[in-house]
């Protein structure tokens, strides 16, 4: 029988790391496109505003996943199913 205290201190489930890397991979092109966006248009451009909304949404998803660092596999499955940035096959 394993010691529950040891299990709790073993760190996040490897799946958590995989989900986090997938979110970070989805985040990179959004942030890169924002960095490369022409500054003279950014204040009024609808595409830029959509990029900013995506940026904010993926940051919220990363925060939500970070709060689940000690979550069970079932909780990680529920997170993955609810995340717009973690579509199956991604």
C-alpha positions in Angstrom: 0.0 0.0 0.0 1.4 3.4 -1.0 1.7 6.3 1.4 -0.8 9.0 0.4 1.5 11.8 1.5 4.2 10.5 -0.9 1.7 10.3 -3.7 0.6 13.9 -3.0 4.2 15.1 -3.1 5.1 13.3 -6.3 4.1 16.3 -8.4 1.6 16.7 -11.3 0.4 13.9 -13.4 2.5 13.6 -16.6 -0.7 14.3 -18.5 -0.8 17.8 -16.9 2.6 18.5 -18.4 1.4 17.3 -21.8 -1.8 19.5 -21.7 0.3 22.5 -20.6 2.7 22.0 -23.5 -0.2 21.8 -25.9 -1.6 25.1 -24.5 1.8 26.7 -24.8 2.1 25.5 -28.4 -1.3 27.1 -29.1 -0.2 30.3 -27.4 3.0 30.8 -29.3 1.6 31.7 -32.7 -1.0 34.0 -31.2 1.6 36.0 -29.3 3.9 36.0 -32.4 1.2 37.4 -34.6 0.5 40.1 -32.0 4.2 41.0 -31.9 4.4 41.2 -35.7 1.2 43.2 -36.0 1.7 46.7 -37.6 1.4 49.2 -34.7 -0.3 51.9 -36.8 -3.4 49.7 -37.3 -3.5 47.8 -34.0 -5.7 50.2 -32.1 -8.7 50.0 -34.4 -8.3 46.8 -36.3 -10.9 44.0 -35.7 -8.4 41.3 -36.4 -6.0 42.7 -33.8 -8.9 42.8 -31.3 -9.7 39.2 -32.0 -6.0 38.3 -31.5 -6.0 40.1 -28.1 -9.2 38.2 -27.1 -7.5 34.9 -28.0 -4.4 35.9 -26.1 -6.5 36.7 -23.0 -8.5 33.5 -23.3 -5.4 31.2 -23.7 -3.8 32.9 -20.7 -7.0 32.2 -18.7 -6.8 28.5 -19.8 -3.2 28.3 -18.7 -4.2 29.7 -15.3 -7.0 27.3 -15.0 -4.7 24.4 -15.9 -2.1 25.6 -13.4 -4.7 25.4 -10.7 -5.1 21.7 -11.6 -1.5 20.8 -11.2 -2.4 18.1 -8.6 -5.6 17.1 -10.3 -6.8 13.5 -11.0 -6.8 12.1 -14.5 -10.6 12.5 -14.5 -10.2 16.2 -13.8 -7.6 16.6 -16.5 -9.9 14.8 -18.9 -12.7 17.2 -18.0 -10.4 20.2 -18.5 -9.2 18.9 -21.9 -12.8 18.4 -23.0 -13.8 21.9 -22.0 -10.9 23.8 -23.5 -11.3 25.4 -26.9 -7.6 25.3 -27.4 -7.2 21.6 -26.8 -9.3 20.2 -29.6 -9.0 16.4 -30.0 -6.1 15.5 -32.3 -4.2 18.7 -31.4 
